[in-house]
Amino acid sequence: MRVLLDRKGMYNMKSDLLCGKHIFLDTGSKQGNRVYIGGDSLHYLKNVLRARRGTIFEAVIEDHRHKLIVTDITKTQMICDVIEYDRVREHRGVCIHVYQGMLKSKKMGFVISKLSEIGVKTLFPLKTERTVPAVDIGEEKMKRWVKIAEEGAKVSGAERVMHVCTPDFFHSVLPLLNKNRRDVILFFSTADEGAHIRNTLEEIEYRPGKAFHLFFGPEGGFTRQEEEYAAAHHALLVSMGDFVLKAETASIVGAGFVRLYYSGKKD
């Protein structure tokens, strides 16, 4: 950790501390030991968190967590000095990658937000046989998804934002996962046809470095042919019981269950 400013000296003032709150900033916002914040982040700090001169908060810039103090606020930017900074901690808990059959816009945004909030490491949007969106995802949509992921991480206090990949075809992804046989591929069925997820996890020997790849279908679920293709590529067919969940619910519940089941275990 590098301490740049002594709060007992220059910043020996009655400061507000936004406990448990941090934001994500672009690399260009930091110039030397000073940080300039504008746009949506300025609005969030100024109007939502009510930050003012003397407020101390934390921001993640690239791979470092910074403790900042507000020195000035204008109409267009907030100016902060860096008090101290250190590298962000490694990913906490079990490593989970989610492969989600693409959903309609609002539902996809909801899934991205919640998966990021519960600490999923990577989201791979998939084009499947029953995928509803027919058009390709443009640059603006990808930026929007990244922004939603940042918001989710900000809520939960995660120091790394879930990485959102560009959409890929279902049949192109699975063959790549077989290269690392220590990982686990779980293919969630829309009906109660696979082994219950709890029973499946009980039979898996967890070791540090083991990653979980969770597949969830779009509206209408995966087709029978897709399930057979997954099984042929060493995926374990699992279910969450008798209830059939909506597509946007299944991935959140499934990933959340795996996360909680291995709570306390490190990568």
TORDOBA-459558 format. One record per residue: residue number from 1; residue in three letters; x, y, z of N, C-alpha, C, O in turn. Coordinates in pm, whole numbers. Example, Ala and Ser with C-alpha at 12.3 -4.5 7.8 and 13.67 -1.06 7.14 Angstrom:
2
seq; type; n.east; n.north; n.up; ca.east; ca.north; ca.up; c.east; c.north; c.up; o.east; o.north; o.up
1; ALA; 1319; -569; 780; 1230; -450; 780; 1320; -330; 780; 1424; -332; 846;
2; SER; 1285; -225; 708; 1367; -106; 714; 1290; 3; 787; 1341; 114; 804;
REM end
This chain:
267
seq; type; n.east; n.north; n.up; ca.east; ca.north; ca.up; c.east; c.north; c.up; o.east; o.north; o.up
1; MET; 84; -119; 0; 0; 0; 0; 88; 124; 0; 186; 133; 74;
2; ARG; 51; 220; -83; 125; 346; -87; 38; 457; -29; -72; 482; -78;
3; VAL; 88; 525; 74; 17; 637; 137; 75; 765; 80; 195; 791; 92;
4; LEU; -11; 846; 18; 36; 967; -47; 10; 1092; 34; 85; 1189; 26;
5; LEU; -98; 1090; 113; -133; 1207; 193; -155; 1166; 338; -213; 1062; 366;
6; ASP; -107; 1249; 428; -125; 1222; 570; -248; 1295; 618; -249; 1418; 628;
7; ARG; -353; 1220; 649; -477; 1283; 693; -460; 1353; 827; -540; 1441; 861;
8; LYS; -359; 1316; 905; -336; 1384; 1032; -271; 1520; 1010; -268; 1605; 1099;
9; GLY; -217; 1539; 887; -152; 1665; 855; -243; 1754; 773; -332; 1821; 826;
10; MET; -219; 1752; 643; -292; 1841; 553; -442; 1819; 559; -519; 1915; 548;
11; TYR; -486; 1692; 577; -629; 1664; 576; -682; 1630; 714; -766; 1542; 730;
12; ASN; -632; 1702; 814; -682; 1684; 950; -810; 1766; 966; -812; 1865; 1039;
13; MET; -915; 1723; 898; -1043; 1793; 903; -1152; 1691; 934; -1130; 1570; 923;
14; LYS; -1266; 1739; 972; -1379; 1649; 999; -1435; 1604; 865; -1509; 1678; 800;
15; SER; -1400; 1482; 823; -1436; 1433; 691; -1545; 1328; 700; -1552; 1251; 795;
16; ASP; -1630; 1327; 599; -1729; 1221; 586; -1663; 1101; 521; -1582; 1118; 430;
17; LEU; -1695; 981; 567; -1642; 860; 509; -1756; 775; 458; -1843; 732; 534;
18; LEU; -1756; 749; 327; -1860; 668; 265; -1822; 522; 280; -1761; 464; 190;
19; CYS; -1856; 462; 393; -1819; 324; 423; -1885; 227; 326; -2005; 235; 300;
20; GLY; -1805; 135; 274; -1859; 30; 189; -1900; 76; 51; -1958; -2; -25;
21; LYS; -1872; 200; 16; -1910; 252; -114; -1787; 279; -198; -1692; 342; -152;
22; HIS; -1788; 232; -321; -1680; 267; -412; -1734; 272; -554; -1842; 220; -583;
23; ILE; -1658; 337; -641; -1699; 349; -780; -1584; 298; -867; -1473; 276; -820;
24; PHE; -1613; 280; -995; -1513; 239; -1092; -1488; 355; -1187; -1582; 413; -1241;
25; LEU; -1360; 388; -1208; -1324; 501; -1291; -1229; 459; -1402; -1155; 361; -1389;
26; ASP; -1232; 533; -1512; -1142; 507; -1624; -1000; 549; -1588; -978; 632; -1500;
27; THR; -904; 489; -1658; -764; 519; -1633; -733; 668; -1651; -654; 725; -1577;
28; GLY; -797; 728; -1750; -770; 868; -1780; -815; 966; -1674; -778; 1084; -1680;
29; SER; -894; 920; -1578; -943; 1011; -1474; -834; 1048; -1374; -845; 1148; -1303;
30; LYS; -728; 965; -1368; -621; 991; -1273; -505; 1060; -1343; -452; 1011; -1443;
31; GLN; -465; 1174; -1288; -352; 1249; -1338; -258; 1277; -1222; -283; 1366; -1140;
32; GLY; -150; 1201; -1215; -60; 1212; -1101; -129; 1163; -975; -180; 1051; -971;
33; ASN; -130; 1246; -873; -196; 1212; -747; -331; 1279; -733; -383; 1297; -623;
34; ARG; -387; 1317; -845; -519; 1382; -845; -613; 1308; -939; -570; 1257; -1043;
35; VAL; -740; 1303; -903; -841; 1232; -982; -953; 1329; -1016; -1002; 1403; -930;
36; TYR; -993; 1329; -1143; -1100; 1416; -1193; -1219; 1329; -1235; -1205; 1239; -1318;
37; ILE; -1334; 1357; -1178; -1452; 1274; -1199; -1564; 1357; -1260; -1599; 1464; -1210;
38; GLY; -1621; 1306; -1370; -1732; 1373; -1435; -1839; 1274; -1474; -1836; 1158; -1432;
39; GLY; -1935; 1319; -1555; -2037; 1230; -1610; -2125; 1165; -1506; -2161; 1227; -1406;
40; ASP; -2161; 1039; -1530; -2251; 965; -1441; -2193; 946; -1302; -2266; 947; -1203;
41; SER; -2061; 930; -1294; -1997; 911; -1163; -2007; 1037; -1079; -2025; 1030; -957;
42; LEU; -1996; 1152; -1143; -2013; 1278; -1072; -2155; 1288; -1018; -2176; 1325; -902;
43; HIS; -2252; 1255; -1101; -2392; 1260; -1057; -2415; 1165; -939; -2482; 1201; -842;
44; TYR; -2361; 1044; -948; -2380; 944; -842; -2321; 993; -710; -2386; 984; -605;
45; LEU; -2198; 1044; -715; -2133; 1089; -593; -2198; 1214; -534; -2219; 1225; -414;
46; LYS; -2231; 1307; -623; -2280; 1436; -578; -2427; 1432; -536; -2463; 1487; -432;
47; ASN; -2511; 1367; -617; -2655; 1373; -593; -2713; 1251; -522; -2817; 1260; -457;
48; VAL; -2646; 1135; -536; -2697; 1014; -470; -2629; 993; -335; -2696; 976; -233;
49; LEU; -2496; 996; -334; -2422; 975; -209; -2399; 1105; -132; -2350; 1102; -19;
50; ARG; -2433; 1217; -192; -2422; 1348; -127; -2278; 1378; -83; -2256; 1434; 24;
51; ALA; -2183; 1342; -167; -2043; 1373; -137; -2019; 1523; -148; -2078; 1590; -233;
52; ARG; -1933; 1576; -61; -1899; 1719; -65; -1751; 1733; -29; -1681; 1633; -9;
53; ARG; -1704; 1854; -22; -1564; 1875; 11; -1532; 1810; 145; -1603; 1829; 243;
54; GLY; -1424; 1732; 147; -1385; 1662; 268; -1435; 1519; 275; -1392; 1443; 362;
55; THR; -1526; 1481; 185; -1575; 1344; 184; -1466; 1249; 137; -1396; 1276; 39;
56; ILE; -1451; 1138; 207; -1353; 1036; 170; -1427; 914; 118; -1521; 866; 181;
57; PHE; -1384; 863; 3; -1447; 744; -54; -1340; 666; -131; -1226; 710; -143;
58; GLU; -1380; 551; -183; -1286; 465; -254; -1329; 448; -399; -1448; 444; -430;
59; ALA; -1230; 438; -486; -1254; 418; -629; -1155; 315; -682; -1038; 314; -643;
60; VAL; -1203; 230; -771; -1117; 132; -835; -1080; 184; -973; -1167; 209; -1057;
61; ILE; -951; 199; -996; -898; 244; -1125; -802; 136; -1173; -697; 115; -1113;
62; GLU; -838; 69; -1282; -764; -47; -1331; -752; -151; -1219; -853; -199; -1169;
63; ASP; -629; -187; -1181; -609; -293; -1082; -577; -239; -944; -522; -312; -860;
64; HIS; -609; -113; -918; -578; -54; -789; -702; 11; -725; -784; 73; -792;
65; ARG; -711; -7; -595; -816; 57; -518; -757; 183; -455; -654; 177; -388;
66; HIS; -824; 296; -477; -774; 425; -429; -867; 481; -322; -989; 476; -335;
67; LYS; -807; 535; -218; -884; 612; -120; -868; 759; -158; -756; 810; -164;
68; LEU; -980; 825; -183; -978; 963; -232; -1048; 1056; -134; -1135; 1015; -58;
69; ILE; -1008; 1182; -138; -1076; 1286; -62; -1115; 1397; -157; -1033; 1441; -238;
70; VAL; -1238; 1443; -147; -1289; 1548; -236; -1230; 1682; -194; -1242; 1724; -78;
71; THR; -1167; 1750; -289; -1109; 1881; -260; -1188; 1995; -323; -1185; 2107; -274;
72; ASP; -1261; 1965; -433; -1339; 2071; -498; -1446; 2007; -586; -1429; 1897; -637;
73; ILE; -1558; 2079; -602; -1668; 2032; -687; -1716; 2149; -772; -1751; 2255; -720;
74; THR; -1717; 2128; -904; -1771; 2227; -996; -1896; 2169; -1062; -1940; 2060; -1027;
75; LYS; -1952; 2241; -1156; -2071; 2192; -1226; -2042; 2070; -1313; -2130; 1988; -1339;
76; THR; -1917; 2059; -1359; -1883; 1954; -1455; -1792; 1845; -1401; -1778; 1740; -1464;
77; GLN; -1729; 1867; -1285; -1637; 1765; -1235; -1616; 1775; -1085; -1640; 1878; -1022;
78; MET; -1571; 1664; -1031; -1531; 1657; -891; -1381; 1631; -888; -1332; 1541; -956;
79; ILE; -1310; 1709; -811; -1165; 1697; -804; -1128; 1635; -670; -1173; 1680; -564;
80; CYS; -1047; 1530; -676; -1009; 1457; -556; -858; 1438; -550; -791; 1431; -653;
81; ASP; -806; 1430; -430; -666; 1394; -408; -659; 1250; -362; -747; 1202; -290;
82; VAL; -554; 1180; -404; -533; 1041; -364; -467; 1038; -227; -357; 1091; -209;
83; ILE; -532; 975; -131; -474; 960; 3; -382; 839; 6; -268; 848; 54;
84; GLU; -431; 727; -45; -352; 605; -50; -410; 513; -155; -525; 531; -197;
85; TYR; -332; 415; -199; -384; 317; -294; -311; 185; -279; -198; 180; -230;
86; ASP; -377; 79; -322; -321; -54; -312; -385; -140; -421; -488; -102; -476;
87; ARG; -325; -253; -452; -381; -343; -552; -511; -404; -501; -524; -432; -382;
88; VAL; -604; -423; -591; -730; -483; -551; -706; -627; -508; -612; -692; -554;
89; ARG; -791; -676; -420; -778; -813; -373; -818; -908; -485; -894; -873; -576;
90; GLU; -766; -1029; -477; -802; -1130; -575; -950; -1165; -564; -1014; -1139; -462;
91; HIS; -1002; -1224; -670; -1143; -1262; -673; -1178; -1349; -553; -1111; -1449; -526;
92; ARG; -1284; -1309; -480; -1322; -1382; -360; -1421; -1493; -393; -1513; -1476; -473;
93; GLY; -1401; -1607; -329; -1497; -1716; -344; -1474; -1798; -470; -1374; -1781; -541;
94; VAL; -1567; -1888; -495; -1557; -1980; -606; -1564; -1904; -739; -1634; -1804; -752;
95; CYS; -1489; -1954; -838; -1484; -1889; -970; -1599; -1942; -1057; -1604; -2060; -1088;
96; ILE; -1689; -1853; -1094; -1807; -1892; -1171; -1812; -1815; -1303; -1800; -1693; -1305;
97; HIS; -1830; -1888; -1412; -1853; -1829; -1542; -1994; -1871; -1587; -2029; -1989; -1581;
98; VAL; -2073; -1775; -1630; -2211; -1803; -1672; -2224; -1786; -1822; -2176; -1688; -1879;
99; TYR; -2289; -1884; -1885; -2317; -1882; -2029; -2468; -1872; -2044; -2540; -1969; -2021;
100; GLN; -2515; -1754; -2083; -2658; -1726; -2084; -2711; -1714; -2226; -2664; -1631; -2304;
101; GLY; -2810; -1800; -2260; -2879; -1781; -2386; -2938; -1642; -2391; -3008; -1603; -2298;
102; MET; -2911; -1568; -2495; -2949; -1427; -2500; -3098; -1407; -2481; -3181; -1481; -2534;
103; LEU; -3130; -1303; -2402; -3268; -1269; -2370; -3302; -1134; -2430; -3216; -1065; -2484;
104; LYS; -3428; -1098; -2420; -3470; -965; -2465; -3400; -859; -2381; -3357; -886; -2269;
105; SER; -3389; -739; -2436; -3301; -635; -2383; -3313; -612; -2233; -3212; -620; -2161;
106; LYS; -3434; -584; -2182; -3450; -552; -2041; -3417; -672; -1953; -3357; -656; -1846;
107; LYS; -3456; -790; -1996; -3428; -910; -1918; -3278; -937; -1913; -3225; -978; -1810;
108; MET; -3210; -914; -2025; -3066; -936; -2029; -2995; -838; -1936; -2900; -876; -1866;
109; GLY; -3040; -715; -1935; -2981; -615; -1845; -3000; -653; -1699; -2910; -634; -1617;
110; PHE; -3117; -706; -1667; -3146; -748; -1529; -3053; -862; -1488; -2998; -861; -1377;
111; VAL; -3035; -960; -1577; -2947; -1073; -1547; -2803; -1027; -1528; -2736; -1071; -1435;
112; ILE; -2756; -939; -1614; -2619; -888; -1604; -2598; -819; -1469; -2496; -841; -1403;
113; SER; -2693; -737; -1429; -2682; -664; -1303; -2671; -758; -1184; -2585; -741; -1098;
114; LYS; -2759; -858; -1180; -2764; -947; -1063; -2646; -1045; -1061; -2594; -1075; -954;
115; LEU; -2605; -1094; -1176; -2490; -1185; -1178; -2363; -1113; -1134; -2280; -1170; -1063;
116; SER; -2348; -988; -1176; -2233; -910; -1133; -2239; -885; -982; -2137; -887; -914;
117; GLU; -2359; -863; -934; -2379; -835; -791; -2340; -953; -703; -2288; -934; -593;
118; ILE; -2364; -1076; -750; -2334; -1193; -667; -2193; -1248; -692; -2156; -1351; -636;
119; GLY; -2117; -1180; -775; -1976; -1214; -788; -1939; -1310; -898; -1834; -1374; -891;
120; VAL; -2023; -1322; -1001; -1986; -1403; -1117; -1867; -1338; -1187; -1863; -1215; -1200;
121; LYS; -1772; -1418; -1231; -1650; -1363; -1289; -1667; -1321; -1435; -1619; -1216; -1476;
122; THR; -1736; -1404; -1513; -1750; -1376; -1656; -1889; -1415; -1703; -1945; -1516; -1659;
123; LEU; -1945; -1335; -1793; -2073; -1368; -1857; -2051; -1382; -2007; -1998; -1292; -2072;
124; PHE; -2093; -1496; -2060; -2084; -1522; -2203; -2226; -1527; -2261; -2294; -1628; -2244;
125; PRO; -2273; -1422; -2328; -2404; -1430; -2394; -2397; -1527; -2511; -2303; -1523; -2590;
126; LEU; -2498; -1614; -2521; -2496; -1718; -2624; -2609; -1702; -2725; -2721; -1666; -2690;
127; LYS; -2576; -1730; -2850; -2676; -1740; -2955; -2714; -1887; -2967; -2632; -1970; -3007;
128; THR; -2838; -1918; -2933; -2884; -2057; -2934; -2997; -2072; -3037; -3035; -1976; -3104;
129; GLU; -3048; -2194; -3048; -3154; -2219; -3146; -3281; -2142; -3114; -3357; -2108; -3205;
130; ARG; -3305; -2114; -2987; -3427; -2044; -2948; -3402; -1900; -2906; -3488; -1837; -2844;
131; THR; -3285; -1847; -2939; -3256; -1708; -2906; -3352; -1616; -2978; -3373; -1627; -3099;
132; VAL; -3412; -1523; -2903; -3511; -1432; -2961; -3447; -1316; -3036; -3485; -1291; -3150;
133; PRO; -3349; -1242; -2977; -3291; -1129; -3051; -3225; -1177; -3180; -3133; -1259; -3176;
134; ALA; -3271; -1126; -3291; -3219; -1171; -3420; -3105; -1082; -3471; -3026; -1125; -3555;
135; VAL; -3096; -959; -3419; -2995; -866; -3468; -2867; -881; -3387; -2870; -924; -3271;
136; ASP; -2754; -846; -3448; -2627; -851; -3378; -2620; -739; -3274; -2682; -634; -3291;
137; ILE; -2546; -764; -3168; -2529; -665; -3062; -2421; -566; -3103; -2308; -604; -3132;
138; GLY; -2457; -438; -3105; -2364; -336; -3147; -2276; -286; -3033; -2288; -331; -2919;
139; GLU; -2190; -193; -3067; -2095; -138; -2969; -2165; -68; -2855; -2124; -80; -2740;
140; GLU; -2271; 7; -2886; -2343; 82; -2782; -2410; -12; -2682; -2412; 15; -2562;
141; LYS; -2464; -123; -2733; -2527; -220; -2644; -2423; -283; -2552; -2448; -304; -2433;
142; MET; -2305; -315; -2607; -2200; -373; -2525; -2155; -276; -2416; -2131; -316; -2302;
143; LYS; -2144; -149; -2451; -2107; -47; -2351; -2211; -40; -2241; -2179; -25; -2123;
144; ARG; -2337; -51; -2281; -2446; -48; -2184; -2437; -168; -2091; -2458; -154; -1970;
145; TRP; -2407; -286; -2144; -2395; -406; -2060; -2279; -392; -1962; -2291; -431; -1846;
146; VAL; -2167; -338; -2008; -2052; -317; -1920; -2088; -221; -1807; -2049; -241; -1692;
147; LYS; -2162; -116; -1841; -2205; -19; -1740; -2296; -84; -1637; -2283; -56; -1518;
148; ILE; -2387; -169; -1681; -2477; -239; -1589; -2397; -330; -1497; -2426; -339; -1378;
149; ALA; -2296; -398; -1552; -2211; -485; -1470; -2137; -404; -1365; -2122; -450; -1251;
150; GLU; -2091; -287; -1399; -2023; -200; -1304; -2117; -160; -1190; -2077; -158; -1074;
151; GLU; -2242; -129; -1225; -2339; -90; -1123; -2363; -205; -1026; -2374; -184; -905;
152; GLY; -2372; -327; -1080; -2393; -443; -994; -2277; -465; -898; -2299; -495; -781;
153; ALA; -2155; -452; -949; -2037; -468; -863; -2030; -359; -758; -1987; -384; -645;
154; LYS; -2072; -240; -794; -2070; -127; -701; -2164; -151; -584; -2134; -116; -470;
155; VAL; -2278; -211; -612; -2376; -240; -507; -2321; -341; -407; -2339; -325; -286;
156; SER; -2254; -446; -459; -2210; -556; -373; -2076; -529; -306; -2039; -600; -213;
157; GLY; -2002; -428; -353; -1871; -400; -297; -1759; -479; -361; -1647; -479; -311;
158; ALA; -1789; -547; -474; -1685; -623; -544; -1581; -527; -600; -1614; -416; -643;
159; GLU; -1455; -570; -600; -1347; -485; -650; -1313; -512; -795; -1235; -439; -856;
160; ARG; -1371; -617; -850; -1352; -646; -992; -1489; -659; -1056; -1578; -726; -1003;
161; VAL; -1505; -596; -1170; -1633; -599; -1241; -1643; -727; -1323; -1546; -768; -1386;
162; MET; -1760; -789; -1322; -1782; -906; -1406; -1754; -870; -1551; -1803; -769; -1602;
163; HIS; -1676; -954; -1618; -1643; -929; -1758; -1756; -980; -1846; -1795; -1096; -1836;
164; VAL; -1809; -895; -1932; -1915; -931; -2025; -1856; -949; -2164; -1804; -853; -2223;
165; CYS; -1862; -1070; -2217; -1805; -1099; -2348; -1903; -1067; -2460; -2023; -1052; -2437;
166; THR; -1852; -1056; -2579; -1938; -1038; -2695; -2010; -1170; -2722; -1953; -1277; -2698;
167; PRO; -2134; -1164; -2772; -2211; -1287; -2794; -2141; -1384; -2889; -2075; -1344; -2985;
168; ASP; -2156; -1514; -2859; -2097; -1619; -2941; -2200; -1729; -2960; -2301; -1734; -2889;
169; PHE; -2175; -1818; -3055; -2267; -1927; -3081; -2247; -2041; -2981; -2135; -2073; -2943;
170; PHE; -2356; -2099; -2940; -2355; -2207; -2842; -2260; -2319; -2881; -2181; -2365; -2798;
171; HIS; -2266; -2363; -3005; -2185; -2477; -3049; -2036; -2443; -3059; -1953; -2533; -3071;
172; SER; -2001; -2314; -3055; -1860; -2275; -3065; -1792; -2271; -2929; -1669; -2278; -2922;
173; VAL; -1869; -2262; -2822; -1813; -2240; -2689; -1775; -2370; -2619; -1665; -2381; -2564;
174; LEU; -1864; -2467; -2621; -1842; -2590; -2544; -1712; -2664; -2577; -1644; -2708; -2484;
175; PRO; -1675; -2679; -2704; -1550; -2751; -2733; -1427; -2688; -2669; -1330; -2758; -2640;
176; LEU; -1430; -2558; -2646; -1315; -2489; -2588; -1298; -2521; -2440; -1187; -2510; -2386;
177; LEU; -1407; -2560; -2373; -1402; -2583; -2230; -1341; -2718; -2194; -1299; -2739; -2080;
178; ASN; -1337; -2810; -2288; -1287; -2944; -2260; -1136; -2950; -2243; -1080; -3054; -2207;
179; LYS; -1068; -2837; -2269; -923; -2836; -2257; -878; -2843; -2112; -768; -2890; -2082;
180; ASN; -963; -2797; -2021; -928; -2800; -1879; -1025; -2891; -1806; -1132; -2847; -1763;
181; ARG; -988; -3016; -1792; -1080; -3116; -1737; -1103; -3100; -1586; -1192; -3165; -1531;
182; ARG; -1025; -3016; -1518; -1048; -3000; -1375; -1167; -2907; -1350; -1220; -2906; -1239;
183; ASP; -1208; -2831; -1450; -1325; -2745; -1437; -1453; -2827; -1445; -1452; -2941; -1491;
184; VAL; -1563; -2767; -1400; -1692; -2834; -1399; -1788; -2759; -1491; -1801; -2637; -1481;
185; ILE; -1855; -2832; -1581; -1953; -2774; -1671; -2091; -2822; -1627; -2119; -2941; -1630;
186; LEU; -2175; -2729; -1587; -2309; -2762; -1542; -2410; -2705; -1642; -2410; -2586; -1671;
187; PHE; -2493; -2792; -1693; -2591; -2756; -1796; -2729; -2765; -1733; -2780; -2874; -1707;
188; PHE; -2791; -2648; -1710; -2918; -2643; -1638; -3035; -2672; -1731; -3056; -2603; -1831;
189; SER; -3110; -2775; -1697; -3226; -2814; -1776; -3347; -2732; -1734; -3358; -2695; -1617;
190; THR; -3436; -2703; -1826; -3557; -2626; -1795; -3661; -2713; -1727; -3758; -2660; -1671;
191; ALA; -3645; -2842; -1730; -3738; -2933; -1664; -3660; -3017; -1563; -3537; -3015; -1560;
192; ASP; -3733; -3091; -1481; -3669; -3172; -1377; -3618; -3302; -1438; -3667; -3411; -1406;
193; GLU; -3519; -3290; -1527; -3468; -3408; -1599; -3327; -3447; -1557; -3288; -3562; -1574;
194; GLY; -3252; -3353; -1503; -3116; -3385; -1461; -3110; -3412; -1313; -3211; -3405; -1243;
195; ALA; -2990; -3443; -1263; -2970; -3460; -1120; -2988; -3325; -1051; -2953; -3222; -1108;
196; HIS; -3041; -3326; -931; -3060; -3200; -860; -2925; -3135; -836; -2827; -3203; -805;
197; ILE; -2919; -3003; -851; -2793; -2930; -841; -2724; -2955; -707; -2601; -2964; -702;
198; ARG; -2800; -2967; -600; -2739; -2992; -469; -2669; -3127; -466; -2557; -3138; -418;
199; ASN; -2735; -3230; -518; -2675; -3363; -520; -2550; -3367; -607; -2452; -3435; -574;
200; THR; -2554; -3294; -718; -2438; -3290; -807; -2318; -3225; -740; -2207; -3276; -749;
201; LEU; -2340; -3113; -672; -2230; -3043; -605; -2172; -3126; -491; -2053; -3119; -463;
202; GLU; -2257; -3204; -424; -2209; -3288; -314; -2110; -3394; -362; -2025; -3439; -286;
203; GLU; -2121; -3433; -487; -2034; -3537; -542; -1906; -3481; -604; -1817; -3556; -643;
204; ILE; -1897; -3348; -613; -1779; -3285; -675; -1674; -3255; -569; -1705; -3196; -466;
205; GLU; -1552; -3295; -596; -1442; -3264; -505; -1387; -3126; -541; -1330; -3105; -648;
206; TYR; -1406; -3033; -450; -1362; -2895; -477; -1215; -2878; -441; -1169; -2920; -335;
207; ARG; -1143; -2816; -534; -1003; -2782; -511; -979; -2640; -558; -1046; -2593; -650;
208; PRO; -883; -2568; -495; -850; -2433; -541; -815; -2433; -689; -741; -2520; -737;
209; GLY; -868; -2336; -760; -842; -2326; -904; -950; -2388; -989; -954; -2367; -1110;
210; LYS; -1038; -2466; -926; -1148; -2527; -1003; -1251; -2420; -1037; -1297; -2347; -949;
211; ALA; -1288; -2412; -1162; -1387; -2314; -1207; -1516; -2386; -1246; -1514; -2502; -1287;
212; PHE; -1627; -2316; -1233; -1757; -2370; -1268; -1814; -2293; -1387; -1822; -2170; -1384;
213; HIS; -1852; -2366; -1491; -1910; -2308; -1611; -2058; -2346; -1614; -2092; -2462; -1633;
214; LEU; -2144; -2248; -1595; -2287; -2273; -1582; -2360; -2227; -1708; -2348; -2112; -1750;
215; PHE; -2438; -2318; -1768; -2511; -2289; -1891; -2661; -2276; -1862; -2722; -2364; -1801;
216; PHE; -2718; -2163; -1909; -2861; -2139; -1893; -2920; -2100; -2029; -2860; -2025; -2105;
217; GLY; -3037; -2152; -2057; -3099; -2128; -2187; -3173; -1996; -2196; -3189; -1927; -2095;
218; PRO; -3217; -1959; -2315; -3297; -1839; -2337; -3444; -1867; -2304; -3475; -1971; -2246;
219; GLU; -3533; -1775; -2340; -3676; -1805; -2326; -3707; -1932; -2405; -3673; -1942; -2523;
220; GLY; -3772; -2026; -2341; -3800; -2153; -2408; -3696; -2259; -2380; -3718; -2376; -2411;
221; GLY; -3583; -2219; -2321; -3481; -2315; -2282; -3398; -2368; -2398; -3413; -2324; -2511;
222; PHE; -3312; -2463; -2367; -3232; -2530; -2468; -3316; -2637; -2539; -3413; -2689; -2483;
223; THR; -3279; -2667; -2661; -3346; -2775; -2734; -3286; -2909; -2692; -3181; -2914; -2629;
224; ARG; -3354; -3017; -2726; -3304; -3150; -2696; -3170; -3174; -2764; -3081; -3238; -2707;
225; GLN; -3155; -3124; -2885; -3028; -3141; -2957; -2914; -3069; -2885; -2802; -3119; -2881;
226; GLU; -2943; -2952; -2829; -2840; -2878; -2757; -2802; -2949; -2626; -2685; -2949; -2587;
227; GLU; -2899; -3009; -2561; -2869; -3084; -2440; -2780; -3205; -2472; -2685; -3234; -2398;
228; GLU; -2810; -3273; -2581; -2729; -3388; -2621; -2588; -3345; -2659; -2491; -3415; -2629;
229; TYR; -2578; -3230; -2724; -2446; -3178; -2763; -2365; -3145; -2638; -2245; -3172; -2634;
230; ALA; -2429; -3086; -2537; -2360; -3052; -2412; -2312; -3178; -2341; -2199; -3183; -2292;
231; ALA; -2398; -3281; -2335; -2361; -3406; -2269; -2242; -3472; -2340; -2157; -3532; -2275;
232; ALA; -2237; -3459; -2471; -2127; -3517; -2547; -1996; -3444; -2520; -1888; -3497; -2547;
233; HIS; -2005; -3322; -2466; -1886; -3244; -2435; -1865; -3236; -2283; -1815; -3136; -2231;
234; HIS; -1904; -3343; -2214; -1872; -3363; -2072; -1944; -3265; -1979; -1897; -3240; -1869;
235; ALA; -2057; -3211; -2022; -2137; -3127; -1933; -2227; -3215; -1847; -2275; -3319; -1893;
236; LEU; -2248; -3174; -1722; -2336; -3245; -1630; -2475; -3181; -1636; -2490; -3062; -1609;
237; LEU; -2574; -3260; -1671; -2711; -3209; -1680; -2769; -3201; -1539; -2776; -3301; -1468;
238; VAL; -2811; -3081; -1500; -2863; -3060; -1364; -2996; -2985; -1369; -3030; -2922; -1469;
239; SER; -3069; -2995; -1259; -3196; -2923; -1246; -3202; -2857; -1110; -3120; -2884; -1023;
240; MET; -3301; -2771; -1092; -3323; -2705; -963; -3455; -2749; -902; -3515; -2675; -823;
241; GLY; -3501; -2868; -938; -3622; -2920; -876; -3741; -2919; -968; -3727; -2913; -1090;
242; ASP; -3860; -2926; -908; -3983; -2942; -984; -4027; -2816; -1058; -4097; -2825; -1159;
243; PHE; -3987; -2699; -1008; -4037; -2575; -1066; -3962; -2537; -1193; -3840; -2554; -1202;
244; VAL; -4035; -2487; -1290; -3975; -2435; -1412; -3962; -2284; -1396; -4063; -2213; -1386;
245; LEU; -3839; -2234; -1393; -3814; -2092; -1370; -3803; -2016; -1501; -3766; -2073; -1604;
246; LYS; -3836; -1889; -1497; -3816; -1804; -1613; -3666; -1796; -1643; -3583; -1815; -1555;
247; ALA; -3634; -1768; -1768; -3494; -1767; -1809; -3413; -1667; -1728; -3300; -1696; -1688;
248; GLU; -3469; -1549; -1703; -3396; -1446; -1630; -3386; -1477; -1481; -3304; -1418; -1412;
249; THR; -3467; -1569; -1432; -3462; -1609; -1291; -3366; -1725; -1271; -3293; -1730; -1172;
250; ALA; -3365; -1819; -1366; -3288; -1942; -1351; -3139; -1916; -1333; -3075; -1974; -1245;
251; SER; -3083; -1828; -1415; -2939; -1805; -1407; -2898; -1739; -1276; -2792; -1769; -1222;
252; ILE; -2982; -1650; -1226; -2952; -1581; -1100; -2960; -1679; -983; -2873; -1681; -896;
253; VAL; -3067; -1760; -982; -3084; -1858; -874; -2975; -1965; -881; -2918; -2001; -778;
254; GLY; -2947; -2016; -1001; -2849; -2121; -1015; -2709; -2076; -978; -2639; -2144; -903;
255; ALA; -2668; -1961; -1031; -2534; -1909; -999; -2524; -1872; -852; -2420; -1894; -789;
256; GLY; -2632; -1817; -798; -2633; -1781; -657; -2621; -1903; -567; -2554; -1898; -464;
257; PHE; -2685; -2013; -606; -2678; -2135; -527; -2536; -2190; -526; -2484; -2228; -420;
258; VAL; -2472; -2193; -642; -2334; -2242; -648; -2242; -2153; -566; -2154; -2202; -495;
259; ARG; -2262; -2023; -575; -2180; -1929; -500; -2194; -1951; -349; -2094; -1955; -277;
260; LEU; -2316; -1966; -303; -2340; -1985; -160; -2296; -2123; -112; -2249; -2138; 1;
261; TYR; -2311; -2223; -197; -2272; -2359; -160; -2123; -2364; -128; -2081; -2435; -36;
262; TYR; -2043; -2290; -205; -1899; -2289; -184; -1853; -2164; -110; -1737; -2125; -120;
263; SER; -1943; -2102; -38; -1910; -1980; 35; -1794; -2003; 130; -1794; -2100; 207;
264; GLY; -1696; -1916; 125; -1580; -1927; 212; -1462; -1996; 148; -1350; -1986; 198;
265; LYS; -1485; -2066; 39; -1373; -2131; -30; -1307; -2032; -123; -1376; -1949; -182;
266; LYS; -1176; -2037; -137; -1103; -1943; -222; -1057; -2011; -349; -1043; -2133; -354;
267; ASP; -1034; -1927; -454; -984; -1982; -581; -844; -2039; -561; -784; -2090; -656;
REM end
